[in-house]
C-alpha cells in the first residue's frame, strides 16, 4: 500500500512539473508562420504553422498540420482513396527555420494579439492535439489542411469571435482558379490537377474558403479583428526572404508543346490516311486504349474514393471509359454498323465538352486543347472511312 502511495505521489509530482514547464509567462508570443512555395507540386501552395515562443522558459516550438504518417498500413492505397490520416507535427523553431532556408522558401511571421489566458488556451490545445492518441486527422485539401487548421484553432481560442474582413487584394474566384494561380498553367502538375479534379471545384469559393491557401491565411489574418474591433495581428516580420525566383521550366518539355506535337502527328497521319484511303489501326488502338484507361481511372477517383474534389468530372467526355471495351472493333477489316454510331456519339461528347467549357461548367487544361482537336478530327475521319466501306 505504501508503495502505491509513493508511486501516486511521484506521478503527481511529474505531472505538476510538466504542467509547470508548459505554463507560459507574460513574455510569451504566439505567431503564425507562412512559408512560401517550393519547387515541387506538393510544395507549390506554401505552408502555415504556429510558433510558440517563451524565452524565459526556453520554449521556441513550431506546430504544423499536414505531416505524412508513412508508418500507416497500406499508406499508398489509403492516400489514393482519400482515407489517409495526417499528423500534427512539433519542431524546434531553429530546425524549422534552417530547413526552409536551405530550400530557399520565404518565411513570414505574424504575432497574434492575444491575452495571457488566450495564449495559454491555444498552447494547451496544441499540446493536447499533439498527444499520440490525438495527432491523426483526416486531411482535406480544401477544408481541413495546414492552413485551415490555423484559422480553426485560432477561432477556437477566441471563442469564434474573429471577424475575417476581406483584404484589398481580394477577388472572387473558383477553387480551380485559386489553385491554378499558384501553378504554372502550362505545367504537368497543372495538367494533372485539371484532369483529376471535377467540376465541383469550378464553383465560386466564399471569402472564408479562400483561406485554404497559406498565403490567404496571411492576408486575411492581416485584416482580421477580434472583440472590440481589436486587430488580430499586432506585429509582423519577414524571417527569411527567398533569394531566387522559381523557374517555370522549358516550354519544349511543357504539356502544350508535347501534346501539341502529338496532336499534329495525329492530324498528319489522319490526313495521309484520308489521301490514301487507308487507316492506321495502331493509332486508333492507341487512342482508344489511352482514353479508355484514363476514363476508368477518373471513374475510380469519382466513385471509389473519399476525394470530394474528383466528383462530377467532365473530362470523361473525352476520356470515355467504354473506349477500352470496343477496341476489338478496330482490329476488324469491316466494323459493325453500331460502331459507326458509337464514334458519332464520341463526336457529340466532344461537342458537349466544348459547351461545358464555354459555359464555365468545368474548366479544362489548356494543354489538352491540341490533343482534343486532333482526336475530334480523327473521329470524323473514322466515321467517313467506315461509311465508305
MOQUIWO-V97238 format. One record per pair of residues at least 24 apart in sequence whose C-alpha atoms are under 10 Angstrom apart, sorted by sequence separation. I is the first residue (numbers start at 1). J is the second residue. D is the distance in whole Angstrom. If there is no record, write none. Layout:
# MOQUIWO-V97238
I;J;D
I;J;D
This chain:
# MOQUIWO-V97238
28;52;7
29;53;5
30;54;9
64;88;6
65;89;6
175;199;10
176;200;9
177;201;9
292;316;9
294;318;9
295;319;5
296;320;8
297;321;9
28;53;6
29;54;6
63;88;7
64;89;5
65;90;9
175;200;9
176;201;5
177;202;8
291;316;9
294;319;6
295;320;5
296;321;5
350;375;9
351;376;9
27;53;9
28;54;4
29;55;9
63;89;6
64;90;7
174;200;10
175;201;5
176;202;6
177;203;10
178;204;10
291;317;10
292;318;9
293;319;8
294;320;8
295;321;4
296;322;9
320;346;8
350;376;7
27;54;6
28;55;7
62;89;8
63;90;5
64;91;8
126;153;9
174;201;7
175;202;6
176;203;8
177;204;9
178;205;9
291;318;7
292;319;6
293;320;9
294;321;7
295;322;8
296;323;10
319;346;10
349;376;10
24;52;9
25;53;10
26;54;9
27;55;7
28;56;8
62;90;6
63;91;7
125;153;8
174;202;5
175;203;7
176;204;9
177;205;10
291;319;4
292;320;5
293;321;7
295;323;9
296;324;9
318;346;8
347;375;9
348;376;10
24;53;9
25;54;7
27;56;7
28;57;9
33;62;9
61;90;7
62;91;5
63;92;9
173;202;9
174;203;5
175;204;7
176;205;9
290;319;8
291;320;6
292;321;4
293;322;9
295;324;9
317;346;8
318;347;9
320;349;9
346;375;10
347;376;6
24;54;7
25;55;9
26;56;9
27;57;9
30;60;10
32;62;9
33;63;10
61;91;6
62;92;6
63;93;9
173;203;8
174;204;4
175;205;6
289;319;10
290;320;10
291;321;7
292;322;6
293;323;8
294;324;10
317;347;10
319;349;10
346;376;8
347;377;9
23;54;10
24;55;10
25;56;8
28;59;9
29;60;9
30;61;10
31;62;9
32;63;10
33;64;9
60;91;9
61;92;5
62;93;6
122;153;7
125;156;9
173;204;6
174;205;5
175;206;9
182;213;9
288;319;9
289;320;10
290;321;10
291;322;9
292;323;5
293;324;7
317;348;9
318;349;7
319;350;10
347;378;10
22;54;10
24;56;9
25;57;8
28;60;10
30;62;10
32;64;10
60;92;6
61;93;5
62;94;9
122;154;7
125;157;8
172;204;7
173;205;6
174;206;9
178;210;8
287;319;10
288;320;9
289;321;9
291;323;7
292;324;4
293;325;10
317;349;5
318;350;6
347;379;7
24;57;8
59;92;9
60;93;6
61;94;9
62;95;9
63;96;10
121;154;10
122;155;10
142;175;8
172;205;7
173;206;8
179;212;10
182;215;10
288;321;9
289;322;10
290;323;9
291;324;8
292;325;8
316;349;9
317;350;6
318;351;10
346;379;7
347;380;7
23;57;9
59;93;9
60;94;8
61;95;10
62;96;7
122;156;8
123;157;9
172;206;8
173;207;9
175;209;8
178;212;9
179;213;8
288;322;9
289;323;7
290;324;8
292;326;9
316;350;10
317;351;9
318;352;10
345;379;10
346;380;10
22;57;8
24;59;9
61;96;9
62;97;10
119;154;10
121;156;9
122;157;6
172;207;8
174;209;10
175;210;8
178;213;8
288;323;5
289;324;5
292;327;10
314;349;10
315;350;10
317;352;8
318;353;8
343;378;10
344;379;8
21;57;7
90;126;9
118;154;9
121;157;6
122;158;9
171;207;9
174;210;9
287;323;9
288;324;6
289;325;9
317;353;6
343;379;6
344;380;8
347;383;10
20;57;10
21;58;10
22;59;9
89;126;10
90;127;9
120;157;9
121;158;9
142;179;10
170;207;8
173;210;9
175;212;10
287;324;9
288;325;9
289;326;9
316;353;9
317;354;10
343;380;8
21;59;9
88;126;9
118;156;10
119;157;8
172;210;9
285;323;9
286;324;10
288;326;8
289;327;7
314;352;9
315;353;8
344;382;9
49;88;10
51;90;10
118;157;6
119;158;10
171;210;10
285;324;9
288;327;7
314;353;7
340;379;10
343;382;8
344;383;7
49;89;9
50;90;10
51;91;9
52;92;10
53;93;9
89;129;10
90;130;8
114;154;10
117;157;9
118;158;7
167;207;10
170;210;9
287;327;10
343;383;7
49;90;10
51;92;9
52;93;9
88;129;7
89;130;7
118;159;10
166;207;7
285;326;10
286;327;9
342;383;9
51;93;7
87;129;10
88;130;6
112;154;9
165;207;9
166;208;9
285;327;6
288;330;9
314;356;8
340;382;8
341;383;8
87;130;8
88;131;9
114;157;9
115;158;10
164;207;9
165;208;9
284;327;8
285;328;9
314;357;10
340;383;6
88;132;10
114;158;9
164;208;8
285;329;10
339;383;9
340;384;9
87;132;10
285;330;7
340;385;10
88;134;9
89;135;8
170;216;9
284;330;7
285;331;8
340;386;7
87;134;9
88;135;5
169;216;10
283;330;10
284;331;9
314;361;9
315;362;9
339;386;9
340;387;8
87;135;5
88;136;7
282;330;9
314;362;7
315;363;10
86;135;8
87;136;5
88;137;8
167;216;9
170;219;9
281;330;7
282;331;9
313;362;8
314;363;9
315;364;8
337;386;9
85;135;9
86;136;5
87;137;6
169;219;8
170;220;9
280;330;10
281;331;7
312;362;9
314;364;9
315;365;10
336;386;9
337;387;9
85;136;5
86;137;5
87;138;9
168;219;9
169;220;10
279;330;10
281;332;9
335;386;7
84;136;9
85;137;5
86;138;6
87;139;9
167;219;7
168;220;10
281;333;10
334;386;8
335;387;10
84;137;8
85;138;5
86;139;6
164;217;10
166;219;9
167;220;6
333;386;10
83;137;10
84;138;6
85;139;6
86;140;10
165;219;10
166;220;6
167;221;9
318;372;8
335;389;9
83;138;7
84;139;7
85;140;10
164;219;10
165;220;7
166;221;10
167;222;8
168;223;9
334;389;7
82;138;8
83;139;8
84;140;10
164;220;6
165;221;9
166;222;10
167;223;6
333;389;9
82;139;8
83;140;10
151;208;9
163;220;10
164;221;7
165;222;9
166;223;7
167;224;9
318;375;9
47;105;10
51;109;9
82;140;8
88;146;9
163;221;9
164;222;9
165;223;6
166;224;8
318;376;9
46;105;9
48;107;10
50;109;9
51;110;10
52;111;10
86;145;9
142;201;10
162;221;9
164;223;7
165;224;6
46;106;9
47;107;9
48;108;10
49;109;10
50;110;10
51;111;9
63;123;10
79;139;10
148;208;9
151;211;8
163;223;9
164;224;5
165;225;8
46;107;10
48;109;10
50;111;10
88;149;10
148;209;9
150;211;9
151;212;9
163;224;6
164;225;7
187;248;8
35;97;10
38;100;9
43;105;10
64;126;9
148;210;9
149;211;10
150;212;10
162;224;7
163;225;5
164;226;9
186;248;9
187;249;8
63;126;7
148;211;6
149;212;9
162;225;6
163;226;6
184;247;10
185;248;10
186;249;10
187;250;10
191;254;10
36;100;9
39;103;9
63;127;9
147;211;7
148;212;5
150;214;9
161;225;8
162;226;5
163;227;9
184;248;7
187;251;9
191;255;7
35;100;8
38;103;7
39;104;10
147;212;5
148;213;8
161;226;6
162;227;7
183;248;9
184;249;9
186;251;8
188;253;9
190;255;9
191;256;10
37;103;10
38;104;8
39;105;9
63;129;10
64;130;10
143;209;8
145;211;10
146;212;8
147;213;6
148;214;8
151;217;7
160;226;9
161;227;6
163;229;9
187;253;9
188;254;7
189;255;10
37;104;9
38;105;6
52;119;9
63;130;9
69;136;9
142;209;8
143;210;10
145;212;7
146;213;9
147;214;5
150;217;8
159;226;10
160;227;10
161;228;10
162;229;9
163;230;10
186;253;10
187;254;6
188;255;6
36;104;9
37;105;6
38;106;9
67;135;10
68;136;10
142;210;9
143;211;9
144;212;8
145;213;9
146;214;8
147;215;9
158;226;8
162;230;9
163;231;9
164;232;9
186;254;6
187;255;6
188;256;9
36;105;5
37;106;8
67;136;9
142;211;9
143;212;6
145;214;10
147;216;9
148;217;8
151;220;10
158;227;9
162;231;9
163;232;9
185;254;10
186;255;6
187;256;8
35;105;6
36;106;5
37;107;10
52;122;9
65;135;9
66;136;9
142;212;5
147;217;7
151;221;9
162;232;8
184;254;10
185;255;9
186;256;6
34;105;10
35;106;6
36;107;6
52;123;7
65;136;9
66;137;9
141;212;7
142;213;8
147;218;9
155;226;10
185;256;10
186;257;9
34;106;8
35;107;5
36;108;8
50;122;10
51;123;10
65;137;9
66;138;9
67;139;10
140;212;10
141;213;9
34;107;6
35;108;7
50;123;9
66;139;7
33;107;7
34;108;5
35;109;9
52;126;10
65;139;9
66;140;10
158;232;10
33;108;6
34;109;6
66;141;10
32;108;8
33;109;5
34;110;8
50;126;9
31;108;10
32;109;6
33;110;7
31;109;6
32;110;5
33;111;9
66;144;9
67;145;10
154;232;10
30;109;10
31;110;5
32;111;7
65;144;9
66;145;6
67;146;9
30;110;9
31;111;4
32;112;7
65;145;7
66;146;5
30;111;6
31;112;5
64;145;10
65;146;5
66;147;9
29;111;7
30;112;6
31;113;9
64;146;7
65;147;8
29;112;8
30;113;8
31;114;10
64;147;9
65;148;9
66;149;9
29;113;9
30;114;8
65;149;7
29;114;8
64;149;9
65;150;8
29;115;10
64;150;8
29;116;9
63;150;10
288;375;10
28;116;8
30;118;10
31;119;10
287;375;8
26;115;9
27;116;9
30;119;7
26;116;6
29;119;8
30;120;9
25;116;8
26;117;10
28;119;8
284;375;10
287;378;10
24;116;8
28;120;9
30;122;9
24;117;9
26;119;9
30;123;8
25;119;10
284;378;9
24;119;8
25;120;9
283;378;10
284;379;9
23;119;10
24;120;6
23;120;7
48;145;9
49;146;7
22;120;9
47;145;9
48;146;6
49;147;8
196;294;10
284;382;9
24;123;8
47;146;7
48;147;5
50;149;10
195;294;9
23;123;9
24;124;10
46;146;9
47;147;7
48;148;9
49;149;9
50;150;7
198;298;9
22;123;8
23;124;9
46;147;9
48;149;9
49;150;7
196;297;9
197;298;9
22;124;8
48;150;7
196;298;7
279;381;9
50;153;10
195;298;8
196;299;10
198;301;10
267;370;10
279;382;8
50;154;10
197;301;9
198;302;8
267;371;9
270;374;9
19;124;10
22;127;9
196;301;8
197;302;9
263;368;9
266;371;8
270;375;10
196;302;9
263;369;9
264;370;8
265;371;10
267;373;9
268;374;9
271;377;10
279;385;8
108;215;10
201;308;9
202;309;10
260;367;8
263;370;5
264;371;8
266;373;10
267;374;6
270;377;8
271;378;9
274;381;7
278;385;8
279;386;10
110;218;8
200;308;8
201;309;6
259;367;7
260;368;8
262;370;8
263;371;5
266;374;6
267;375;8
270;378;6
273;381;9
274;382;9
277;385;7
109;218;9
112;221;9
200;309;6
201;310;9
256;365;10
258;367;9
259;368;7
260;369;8
261;370;8
262;371;7
263;372;8
264;373;9
265;374;9
266;375;8
267;376;10
269;378;9
270;379;10
273;382;10
108;218;9
112;222;10
197;307;9
198;308;9
199;309;8
200;310;8
201;311;9
255;365;9
256;366;7
257;367;8
259;369;8
260;370;5
261;371;9
263;373;7
264;374;7
267;377;7
270;380;10
271;381;9
274;384;9
110;221;8
197;308;9
198;309;6
199;310;8
200;311;6
201;312;10
255;366;9
256;367;4
259;370;7
260;371;6
263;374;5
266;377;9
267;378;7
270;381;7
274;385;8
277;388;9
110;222;8
113;225;10
114;226;10
197;309;6
198;310;5
199;311;7
200;312;6
201;313;10
255;367;5
256;368;7
258;370;10
259;371;6
260;372;10
262;374;9
263;375;8
266;378;8
270;382;9
273;385;9
34;147;9
113;226;9
196;309;9
197;310;4
198;311;5
199;312;6
200;313;8
254;367;8
255;368;8
256;369;8
257;370;9
258;371;10
259;372;10
260;373;10
196;310;6
197;311;7
198;312;5
199;313;6
256;370;8
260;374;9
195;310;9
196;311;9
197;312;8
198;313;4
199;314;7
256;371;9
259;374;10
194;310;10
197;313;6
198;314;7
199;315;9
33;150;10
113;230;8
114;231;10
193;310;10
196;313;8
197;314;9
198;315;8
32;150;8
113;231;7
114;232;8
195;313;8
196;314;10
197;315;9
198;316;10
32;151;10
112;231;9
113;232;5
114;233;9
194;313;10
195;314;9
196;315;8
112;232;6
113;233;5
114;234;9
195;315;6
111;232;9
112;233;5
113;234;5
194;315;9
195;316;9
32;154;10
110;232;9
111;233;6
112;234;6
113;235;8
110;233;6
111;234;6
112;235;7
109;233;10
110;234;8
111;235;5
112;236;9
195;319;10
110;235;6
111;236;6
109;235;8
110;236;4
111;237;9
109;236;5
110;237;7
108;236;7
109;237;5
110;238;9
108;237;6
109;238;6
107;237;9
108;238;4
109;239;7
107;238;6
108;239;6
109;240;10
106;238;8
107;239;5
108;240;7
45;178;10
106;239;8
107;240;5
108;241;8
176;309;10
45;179;8
106;240;5
107;241;7
175;309;10
44;179;9
45;180;10
105;240;8
106;241;5
107;242;8
45;181;10
46;182;9
104;240;8
105;241;7
106;242;5
45;182;6
104;241;8
105;242;5
106;243;8
44;182;7
45;183;8
101;239;10
104;242;5
105;243;8
44;183;7
101;240;7
103;242;9
104;243;6
105;244;9
44;184;10
100;240;9
101;241;9
104;244;7
105;245;10
41;182;10
101;242;8
104;245;9
105;246;10
41;183;8
97;239;8
98;240;10
100;242;10
101;243;9
104;246;10
97;240;8
37;182;8
44;189;10
37;183;10
41;187;10
41;188;9
42;189;9
41;189;6
40;189;9
41;190;9
199;356;10
203;360;9
202;360;8
203;361;8
202;361;7
203;362;9
201;361;10
202;362;6
199;360;9
200;361;9
201;362;8
202;363;7
199;361;6
200;362;8
201;363;9
198;361;10
199;362;5
198;362;7
199;363;8
48;213;9
49;214;9
197;362;10
198;363;9
199;364;9
47;213;8
48;214;5
140;306;10
141;307;9
142;308;10
198;364;9
45;212;10
46;213;8
47;214;6
48;215;8
140;307;8
141;308;10
142;309;9
197;364;10
45;213;7
46;214;6
47;215;8
140;308;9
141;309;9
194;362;9
195;363;10
45;214;7
46;215;7
48;217;8
140;309;9
194;363;8
195;364;7
45;215;8
47;217;10
48;218;9
194;364;6
195;365;7
193;364;10
194;365;5
193;365;9
194;366;9
191;364;9
192;365;8
194;367;10
195;368;9
191;365;6
194;368;10
190;365;8
191;366;8
190;366;10
191;367;7
37;214;9
188;365;10
190;367;9
191;368;8
36;214;8
37;215;9
187;365;10
35;214;8
36;215;8
186;365;8
188;367;9
34;214;6
35;215;8
185;365;8
186;366;7
187;367;8
33;214;9
34;215;7
185;366;8
186;367;6
34;216;10
185;367;8
34;217;8
35;218;10
33;217;10
34;218;7
32;217;9
33;218;8
32;218;8
176;362;9
177;363;9
176;363;8
32;221;9
32;233;9
31;233;9
31;234;10
33;236;10
31;235;9
32;236;9
33;237;10
34;238;10
35;239;10
36;240;10
31;236;9
33;238;10
34;239;10
35;240;9
36;241;9
37;242;10
33;239;9
36;242;8
39;245;10
38;245;10
39;246;7
38;246;8
39;247;8
37;246;9
39;248;9
81;300;9
82;301;9
80;300;10
81;301;8
80;301;8
82;304;10
83;305;8
84;306;10
81;304;7
82;305;6
83;306;7
80;304;10
81;305;4
82;306;5
83;307;9
80;305;7
81;306;6
82;307;5
79;305;10
80;306;9
81;307;7
82;308;9
78;305;9
79;306;10
80;307;9
78;306;10
79;307;10
